[in-house]
Amino acid sequence: MRFACLGSGSEGNGLVVEAGATRVLMDCGFGLADSVARLGRLGLQPADLAGIVVTHEHSDHIGGVGRLARRHKLPVWLTAGTLAMAQDLDGVAVQVIDSHAAFALDGMEIQPYPVPHDAREPVQYVFGDGNRRLGVLTDTGCSTPHIEAMLAGVDALVLECNHDATMLENGSYPVSLKRRVGGRFGHLENGQSAALLGTLKHEKLQCVMAAHVSRKNNTSALAQRALAQVLGCADDDVRVACQTTGFDWIRL
Protein backbone atom coordinates (compact mmCIF):
# COMPACT_ATOMS: atom_id res chain seq x y z
CA MET A 1 0.00 0.00 0.00
CA ARG A 2 1.28 3.47 -0.82
CA PHE A 3 0.00 7.04 -1.13
CA ALA A 4 1.01 10.38 -2.63
CA CYS A 5 -0.33 13.92 -2.76
CA LEU A 6 -1.05 16.06 -5.82
CA GLY A 7 -1.15 19.22 -3.71
CA SER A 8 -2.64 20.41 -0.45
CA GLY A 9 -4.02 23.80 0.55
CA SER A 10 -6.71 26.34 -0.15
CA GLU A 11 -5.82 26.43 -3.87
CA GLY A 12 -6.50 22.76 -4.48
CA ASN A 13 -6.28 19.30 -2.94
CA GLY A 14 -5.80 15.76 -4.18
CA LEU A 15 -4.44 12.56 -2.64
CA VAL A 16 -3.82 9.24 -4.44
CA VAL A 17 -4.03 5.98 -2.49
CA GLU A 18 -2.92 2.67 -3.98
CA ALA A 19 -3.64 -0.81 -2.65
CA GLY A 20 -2.40 -3.57 -4.93
CA ALA A 21 -3.59 -2.71 -8.44
CA THR A 22 -6.32 -0.34 -7.19
CA ARG A 23 -5.73 3.41 -7.14
CA VAL A 24 -8.21 5.98 -5.85
CA LEU A 25 -8.01 9.76 -5.96
CA MET A 26 -9.38 11.52 -2.88
CA ASP A 27 -10.66 14.95 -3.98
CA CYS A 28 -9.55 16.99 -6.97
CA GLY A 29 -9.43 20.75 -6.68
CA PHE A 30 -7.32 21.40 -9.77
CA GLY A 31 -8.11 22.20 -13.38
CA LEU A 32 -8.14 19.34 -15.88
CA ALA A 33 -4.73 19.93 -17.45
CA ASP A 34 -3.18 20.63 -14.06
CA SER A 35 -4.66 17.44 -12.60
CA VAL A 36 -3.27 15.36 -15.44
CA ALA A 37 0.15 17.00 -15.05
CA ARG A 38 0.18 16.41 -11.30
CA LEU A 39 -0.76 12.76 -11.80
CA GLY A 40 1.99 12.52 -14.39
CA ARG A 41 4.56 13.61 -11.84
CA LEU A 42 3.61 10.50 -9.88
CA GLY A 43 3.93 8.29 -12.94
CA LEU A 44 0.17 7.99 -13.37
CA GLN A 45 -2.46 8.71 -15.99
CA PRO A 46 -6.16 9.27 -15.22
CA ALA A 47 -6.90 5.85 -16.71
CA ASP A 48 -4.87 4.32 -13.88
CA LEU A 49 -7.50 5.48 -11.37
CA ALA A 50 -10.45 3.35 -10.30
CA GLY A 51 -12.38 6.48 -9.34
CA ILE A 52 -12.58 9.54 -7.12
CA VAL A 53 -13.84 9.80 -3.54
CA VAL A 54 -14.92 13.27 -2.43
CA THR A 55 -14.82 14.73 1.08
CA HIS A 56 -17.10 17.77 0.63
CA GLU A 57 -18.30 20.41 -1.80
CA HIS A 58 -15.78 23.23 -1.27
CA SER A 59 -14.12 24.12 -4.56
CA ASP A 60 -10.57 23.38 -3.44
CA HIS A 61 -11.70 19.76 -3.01
CA ILE A 62 -14.35 19.19 -5.68
CA GLY A 63 -13.65 21.91 -8.25
CA GLY A 64 -11.88 19.62 -10.71
CA VAL A 65 -13.78 16.39 -10.04
CA GLY A 66 -16.47 16.77 -12.70
CA ARG A 67 -14.13 17.57 -15.58
CA LEU A 68 -11.65 14.81 -14.73
CA ALA A 69 -14.40 12.23 -14.15
CA ARG A 70 -16.29 13.04 -17.36
CA ARG A 71 -13.23 13.16 -19.59
CA HIS A 72 -11.83 9.87 -18.31
CA LYS A 73 -15.08 8.09 -17.36
CA LEU A 74 -14.24 7.79 -13.67
CA PRO A 75 -16.91 6.97 -11.08
CA VAL A 76 -17.28 9.34 -8.13
CA TRP A 77 -18.26 8.48 -4.55
CA LEU A 78 -19.67 11.16 -2.21
CA THR A 79 -22.33 11.69 0.45
CA ALA A 80 -25.91 12.73 -0.32
CA GLY A 81 -25.30 16.10 1.31
CA THR A 82 -22.22 16.76 -0.78
CA LEU A 83 -24.08 15.73 -3.94
CA ALA A 84 -26.91 18.13 -3.11
CA MET A 85 -24.46 21.04 -2.94
CA ALA A 86 -22.13 19.97 -5.77
CA GLN A 87 -21.99 21.56 -9.18
CA ASP A 88 -20.60 20.34 -12.50
CA LEU A 89 -21.32 16.64 -11.98
CA ASP A 90 -23.68 16.25 -14.94
CA GLY A 91 -22.80 13.14 -16.91
CA VAL A 92 -20.71 11.70 -14.09
CA ALA A 93 -21.34 8.20 -12.70
CA VAL A 94 -22.07 9.17 -9.08
CA GLN A 95 -22.41 6.71 -6.23
CA VAL A 96 -23.85 8.02 -2.97
CA ILE A 97 -22.21 6.69 0.19
CA ASP A 98 -23.27 6.45 3.82
CA SER A 99 -20.92 8.58 5.92
CA HIS A 100 -20.64 5.76 8.48
CA ALA A 101 -20.45 2.71 6.19
CA ALA A 102 -17.26 1.24 4.75
CA PHE A 103 -17.23 0.04 1.15
CA ALA A 104 -14.81 -2.05 -0.87
CA LEU A 105 -13.25 -1.26 -4.20
CA ASP A 106 -11.35 -4.28 -5.50
CA GLY A 107 -8.64 -4.87 -2.90
CA MET A 108 -9.14 -1.58 -1.05
CA GLU A 109 -11.45 -0.91 1.87
CA ILE A 110 -12.60 2.70 2.19
CA GLN A 111 -14.12 3.90 5.45
CA PRO A 112 -15.73 7.35 5.38
CA TYR A 113 -16.39 9.13 8.66
CA PRO A 114 -18.17 12.44 9.40
CA VAL A 115 -16.29 15.53 10.59
CA PRO A 116 -17.36 18.96 11.87
CA HIS A 117 -16.81 21.41 9.01
CA ASP A 118 -18.88 24.16 7.41
CA ALA A 119 -20.18 22.00 4.59
CA ARG A 120 -23.41 20.04 4.02
CA GLU A 121 -22.30 16.48 4.86
CA PRO A 122 -18.49 16.42 4.99
CA VAL A 123 -16.47 13.27 5.54
CA GLN A 124 -12.87 12.18 5.70
CA TYR A 125 -11.56 8.69 4.95
CA VAL A 126 -9.52 5.77 6.24
CA PHE A 127 -8.07 3.53 3.51
CA GLY A 128 -6.94 -0.05 4.09
CA ASP A 129 -5.65 -3.11 2.25
CA GLY A 130 -6.25 -5.67 4.97
CA ASN A 131 -2.80 -5.20 6.50
CA ARG A 132 -2.16 -1.46 6.60
CA ARG A 133 -4.41 1.56 7.17
CA LEU A 134 -3.98 5.19 6.10
CA GLY A 135 -6.01 7.83 7.92
CA VAL A 136 -6.72 11.24 6.40
CA LEU A 137 -8.04 14.18 8.42
CA THR A 138 -8.26 17.71 7.03
CA ASP A 139 -11.03 20.29 6.89
CA THR A 140 -12.33 19.85 10.39
CA GLY A 141 -12.65 22.53 13.02
CA CYS A 142 -12.10 20.23 15.98
CA SER A 143 -11.59 16.63 16.91
CA THR A 144 -14.33 14.39 18.26
CA PRO A 145 -14.37 11.03 20.03
CA HIS A 146 -15.62 9.48 16.79
CA ILE A 147 -12.71 10.93 14.80
CA GLU A 148 -10.28 9.55 17.36
CA ALA A 149 -11.94 6.13 17.19
CA MET A 150 -11.77 6.09 13.39
CA LEU A 151 -8.08 7.00 13.34
CA ALA A 152 -7.00 4.77 16.21
CA GLY A 153 -4.32 2.30 15.15
CA VAL A 154 -3.63 3.72 11.68
CA ASP A 155 -0.21 3.04 10.19
CA ALA A 156 0.03 6.47 8.54
CA LEU A 157 -1.78 9.75 9.02
CA VAL A 158 -2.26 12.79 6.81
CA LEU A 159 -3.19 15.45 9.36
CA GLU A 160 -4.36 19.02 8.88
CA CYS A 161 -2.19 21.75 10.39
CA ASN A 162 -4.04 24.65 8.84
CA HIS A 163 -3.08 27.65 10.91
CA ASP A 164 -1.17 29.04 13.83
CA ALA A 165 -3.55 30.69 16.28
CA THR A 166 -1.37 33.77 16.79
CA MET A 167 -0.76 34.28 13.08
CA LEU A 168 -4.47 33.98 12.36
CA GLU A 169 -5.39 36.43 15.10
CA ASN A 170 -2.81 39.00 13.97
CA GLY A 171 -3.29 38.43 10.25
CA SER A 172 -5.15 40.33 7.57
CA TYR A 173 -8.33 38.25 7.41
CA PRO A 174 -11.55 40.06 8.36
CA VAL A 175 -12.89 39.16 11.77
CA SER A 176 -15.72 37.06 10.32
CA LEU A 177 -13.26 34.91 8.35
CA LYS A 178 -10.95 34.55 11.34
CA ARG A 179 -13.88 33.25 13.36
CA ARG A 180 -14.87 30.86 10.60
CA VAL A 181 -11.37 29.44 10.12
CA GLY A 182 -10.67 29.20 13.84
CA GLY A 183 -14.13 27.98 14.83
CA ARG A 184 -15.23 24.43 15.58
CA PHE A 185 -16.53 24.04 12.01
CA GLY A 186 -13.40 25.52 10.42
CA HIS A 187 -9.88 24.13 10.31
CA LEU A 188 -7.45 22.59 12.79
CA GLU A 189 -4.84 24.81 14.38
CA ASN A 190 -1.31 23.48 14.98
CA GLY A 191 -1.89 22.98 18.70
CA GLN A 192 -5.17 21.15 18.10
CA SER A 193 -3.49 18.87 15.59
CA ALA A 194 -0.67 18.13 18.00
CA ALA A 195 -3.13 17.35 20.80
CA LEU A 196 -5.04 14.96 18.53
CA LEU A 197 -1.81 13.31 17.42
CA GLY A 198 -0.96 12.76 21.08
CA THR A 199 -4.07 10.62 21.48
CA LEU A 200 -3.24 8.62 18.33
CA LYS A 201 0.49 8.08 18.79
CA HIS A 202 1.42 4.40 18.96
CA GLU A 203 4.31 2.17 17.98
CA LYS A 204 2.80 1.13 14.63
CA LEU A 205 2.40 4.71 13.40
CA GLN A 206 5.03 4.90 10.66
CA CYS A 207 4.40 8.27 9.08
CA VAL A 208 2.63 11.55 9.85
CA MET A 209 2.23 14.17 7.14
CA ALA A 210 1.19 17.76 7.89
CA ALA A 211 -1.37 18.92 5.33
CA HIS A 212 -3.62 21.83 4.31
CA VAL A 213 -1.07 24.30 5.72
CA SER A 214 -2.22 27.90 5.19
CA ARG A 215 0.17 30.12 3.26
CA LYS A 216 -1.07 33.23 5.08
CA ASN A 217 -1.69 32.00 8.61
CA ASN A 218 0.95 29.31 9.16
CA THR A 219 4.41 28.16 8.15
CA SER A 220 5.74 24.70 7.45
CA ALA A 221 8.27 25.17 10.26
CA LEU A 222 5.57 25.87 12.85
CA ALA A 223 3.52 22.87 11.73
CA GLN A 224 6.56 20.61 11.78
CA ARG A 225 7.57 21.78 15.25
CA ALA A 226 4.12 21.16 16.70
CA LEU A 227 3.94 17.59 15.43
CA ALA A 228 7.61 16.78 16.05
CA GLN A 229 7.27 17.65 19.73
CA VAL A 230 4.56 15.00 20.07
CA LEU A 231 6.43 12.40 18.03
CA GLY A 232 9.72 13.04 19.80
CA CYS A 233 11.64 13.55 16.56
CA ALA A 234 13.52 16.33 14.82
CA ASP A 235 11.35 18.99 13.18
CA ASP A 236 12.75 18.10 9.74
CA ASP A 237 11.63 14.49 10.16
CA VAL A 238 8.00 15.65 9.84
CA ARG A 239 7.09 16.06 6.18
CA VAL A 240 4.67 18.67 4.88
CA ALA A 241 2.29 18.37 1.94
CA CYS A 242 2.82 21.57 -0.02
CA GLN A 243 0.42 23.33 -2.35
CA THR A 244 2.52 23.19 -5.49
CA THR A 245 3.98 19.67 -5.44
CA GLY A 246 2.20 17.77 -2.65
CA PHE A 247 4.51 14.88 -1.82
CA ASP A 248 5.84 11.83 -3.65
CA TRP A 249 4.90 8.20 -3.02
CA ILE A 250 5.17 6.88 0.52
CA ARG A 251 5.00 3.11 0.92
CA LEU A 252 3.62 1.43 4.04
C-alpha positions in Angstrom: 0.0 0.0 0.0 1.3 3.5 -0.8 0.0 7.0 -1.1 1.0 10.4 -2.6 -0.3 13.9 -2.8 -1.1 16.1 -5.8 -1.1 19.2 -3.7 -2.6 20.4 -0.4 -4.0 23.8 0.6 -6.7 26.3 -0.2 -5.8 26.4 -3.9 -6.5 22.8 -4.5 -6.3 19.3 -2.9 -5.8 15.8 -4.2 -4.4 12.6 -2.6 -3.8 9.2 -4.4 -4.0 6.0 -2.5 -2.9 2.7 -4.0 -3.6 -0.8 -2.6 -2.4 -3.6 -4.9 -3.6 -2.7 -8.4 -6.3 -0.3 -7.2 -5.7 3.4 -7.1 -8.2 6.0 -5.9 -8.0 9.8 -6.0 -9.4 11.5 -2.9 -10.7 15.0 -4.0 -9.6 17.0 -7.0 -9.4 20.7 -6.7 -7.3 21.4 -9.8 -8.1 22.2 -13.4 -8.1 19.3 -15.9 -4.7 19.9 -17.5 -3.2 20.6 -14.1 -4.7 17.4 -12.6 -3.3 15.4 -15.4 0.1 17.0 -15.1 0.2 16.4 -11.3 -0.8 12.8 -11.8 2.0 12.5 -14.4 4.6 13.6 -11.8 3.6 10.5 -9.9 3.9 8.3 -12.9 0.2 8.0 -13.4 -2.5 8.7 -16.0 -6.2 9.3 -15.2 -6.9 5.8 -16.7 -4.9 4.3 -13.9 -7.5 5.5 -11.4 -10.5 3.3 -10.3 -12.4 6.5 -9.3 -12.6 9.5 -7.1 -13.8 9.8 -3.5 -14.9 13.3 -2.4 -14.8 14.7 1.1 -17.1 17.8 0.6 -18.3 20.4 -1.8 -15.8 23.2 -1.3 -14.1 24.1 -4.6 -10.6 23.4 -3.4 -11.7 19.8 -3.0 -14.4 19.2 -5.7 -13.7 21.9 -8.2 -11.9 19.6 -10.7 -13.8 16.4 -10.0 -16.5 16.8 -12.7 -14.1 17.6 -15.6 -11.7 14.8 -14.7 -14.4 12.2 -14.1 -16.3 13.0 -17.4 -13.2 13.2 -19.6 -11.8 9.9 -18.3 -15.1 8.1 -17.4 -14.2 7.8 -13.7 -16.9 7.0 -11.1 -17.3 9.3 -8.1 -18.3 8.5 -4.5 -19.7 11.2 -2.2 -22.3 11.7 0.4 -25.9 12.7 -0.3 -25.3 16.1 1.3 -22.2 16.8 -0.8 -24.1 15.7 -3.9 -26.9 18.1 -3.1 -24.5 21.0 -2.9 -22.1 20.0 -5.8 -22.0 21.6 -9.2 -20.6 20.3 -12.5 -21.3 16.6 -12.0 -23.7 16.2 -14.9 -22.8 13.1 -16.9 -20.7 11.7 -14.1 -21.3 8.2 -12.7 -22.1 9.2 -9.1 -22.4 6.7 -6.2 -23.9 8.0 -3.0 -22.2 6.7 0.2 -23.3 6.4 3.8 -20.9 8.6 5.9 -20.6 5.8 8.5 -20.5 2.7 6.2 -17.3 1.2 4.8 -17.2 0.0 1.2 -14.8 -2.0 -0.9 -13.2 -1.3 -4.2 -11.3 -4.3 -5.5 -8.6 -4.9 -2.9 -9.1 -1.6 -1.1 -11.5 -0.9 1.9 -12.6 2.7 2.2 -14.1 3.9 5.5 -15.7 7.4 5.4 -16.4 9.1 8.7 -18.2 12.4 9.4 -16.3 15.5 10.6 -17.4 19.0 11.9 -16.8 21.4 9.0 -18.9 24.2 7.4 -20.2 22.0 4.6 -23.4 20.0 4.0 -22.3 16.5 4.9 -18.5 16.4 5.0 -16.5 13.3 5.5 -12.9 12.2 5.7 -11.6 8.7 4.9 -9.5 5.8 6.2 -8.1 3.5 3.5 -6.9 0.0 4.1 -5.6 -3.1 2.3 -6.2 -5.7 5.0 -2.8 -5.2 6.5 -2.2 -1.5 6.6 -4.4 1.6 7.2 -4.0 5.2 6.1 -6.0 7.8 7.9 -6.7 11.2 6.4 -8.0 14.2 8.4 -8.3 17.7 7.0 -11.0 20.3 6.9 -12.3 19.9 10.4 -12.7 22.5 13.0 -12.1 20.2 16.0 -11.6 16.6 16.9 -14.3 14.4 18.3 -14.4 11.0 20.0 -15.6 9.5 16.8 -12.7 10.9 14.8 -10.3 9.5 17.4 -11.9 6.1 17.2 -11.8 6.1 13.4 -8.1 7.0 13.3 -7.0 4.8 16.2 -4.3 2.3 15.1 -3.6 3.7 11.7 -0.2 3.0 10.2 0.0 6.5 8.5 -1.8 9.8 9.0 -2.3 12.8 6.8 -3.2 15.5 9.4 -4.4 19.0 8.9 -2.2 21.8 10.4 -4.0 24.6 8.8 -3.1 27.7 10.9 -1.2 29.0 13.8 -3.5 30.7 16.3 -1.4 33.8 16.8 -0.8 34.3 13.1 -4.5 34.0 12.4 -5.4 36.4 15.1 -2.8 39.0 14.0 -3.3 38.4 10.3 -5.2 40.3 7.6 -8.3 38.2 7.4 -11.5 40.1 8.4 -12.9 39.2 11.8 -15.7 37.1 10.3 -13.3 34.9 8.4 -11.0 34.6 11.3 -13.9 33.3 13.4 -14.9 30.9 10.6 -11.4 29.4 10.1 -10.7 29.2 13.8 -14.1 28.0 14.8 -15.2 24.4 15.6 -16.5 24.0 12.0 -13.4 25.5 10.4 -9.9 24.1 10.3 -7.5 22.6 12.8 -4.8 24.8 14.4 -1.3 23.5 15.0 -1.9 23.0 18.7 -5.2 21.1 18.1 -3.5 18.9 15.6 -0.7 18.1 18.0 -3.1 17.4 20.8 -5.0 15.0 18.5 -1.8 13.3 17.4 -1.0 12.8 21.1 -4.1 10.6 21.5 -3.2 8.6 18.3 0.5 8.1 18.8 1.4 4.4 19.0 4.3 2.2 18.0 2.8 1.1 14.6 2.4 4.7 13.4 5.0 4.9 10.7 4.4 8.3 9.1 2.6 11.6 9.8 2.2 14.2 7.1 1.2 17.8 7.9 -1.4 18.9 5.3 -3.6 21.8 4.3 -1.1 24.3 5.7 -2.2 27.9 5.2 0.2 30.1 3.3 -1.1 33.2 5.1 -1.7 32.0 8.6 0.9 29.3 9.2 4.4 28.2 8.2 5.7 24.7 7.4 8.3 25.2 10.3 5.6 25.9 12.8 3.5 22.9 11.7 6.6 20.6 11.8 7.6 21.8 15.3 4.1 21.2 16.7 3.9 17.6 15.4 7.6 16.8 16.1 7.3 17.7 19.7 4.6 15.0 20.1 6.4 12.4 18.0 9.7 13.0 19.8 11.6 13.5 16.6 13.5 16.3 14.8 11.4 19.0 13.2 12.7 18.1 9.7 11.6 14.5 10.2 8.0 15.6 9.8 7.1 16.1 6.2 4.7 18.7 4.9 2.3 18.4 1.9 2.8 21.6 0.0 0.4 23.3 -2.4 2.5 23.2 -5.5 4.0 19.7 -5.4 2.2 17.8 -2.7 4.5 14.9 -1.8 5.8 11.8 -3.6 4.9 8.2 -3.0 5.2 6.9 0.5 5.0 3.1 0.9 3.6 1.4 4.0 
